[in-house]
């Protein structure tokens, strides 16, 4: 799958709750979607976009994963999280 930025997107209410709970801001999600490290198709109409970022203080490298329904206009972020288990998800 070609790596193309997602510049316009909506965030579902569920995703907003999860982002807040996980300490992720809209800006972090925007950065991942604008400059994706990798994109993987999960099923028809849903992708996961992830990038290596260093959010937080002290800065520590994380993989931020953003799940997007692409069959909506604009594409809809359905959830997002960060993980330190990069070797599990980065291919």
N, C-alpha and C positions, 0 to 999 in steps of 0.2 A: 504494500500500500504506500503510495506516495505521501511524503510528509508535507502537508500544506497547513498553513496557519488557519485557525478559526478566529476571525476578527469580530464577528457579531454573534452573540449568544444570549440566551436567557438562563436564569438560574431558578430551578423549581423551589418551592417552599421547603420540601424535604432536604434538598441540597443545602439551602441556607442554614437550616438547623444543624445539619451534620458538619458543615464548614465551621460554624461558630463553636460547636462542641469540640472540634479537633484543632482549633486555633488557626484555621486557614482563612485568609481574607479574599475578597473579590479580586484584589490586585494580584495575589499569588495565582489564582485560577486564571486570570487574564494572561499572565506571563506564560503559564504552561500552554494555554491554547494558542497564543501568538507565536511561540517559539517551541514547538513540540520536539522532544528528543526522540520519541518513538510513538507510533500509533498502531494499535492492534484492533482488528475487528473482533467483536465478541459474538455478535449475532446480527442478523439483518436489522439495520437501523440503529445499532448501538456500537460505539467504539470506546476504547480507553486510550487516553492521551496521557503520556507521562514525560516528565523531565526531571533532571537532577537539579535541585535547588538547595540553598543554604538559608532557609527562613529561621527566624528566632534569634534569641540571645541566650547563651552564646551560640554563634553560628555553627551549625553542624550539617553536613550534607545529608539530604533526604531525597527519596524519590517521591515526588508528588504525583498522584494518579487522579485523573479527572475522567469520570464516566459521562459520556455525551450521547443523547438520542439525536441522531442525525436526520431522522425522518420528520422532524419538526422544523418550522420556519419562524424565527431563527432556530438553530440547533439548541437543544436544552441540556444544561448540565443537570444530571440527576443525583450525583454524589461526588465527593472528593475526599481524599485522605492522603496522609504522608506516611511513609514507612522507611525504616533503615535497612530493610531486607532487599537491597537492590539486586543482588545476585538471583533472587527468586523470580523477579519480574523483568529485569533488563536482559534483552537478548541481542 
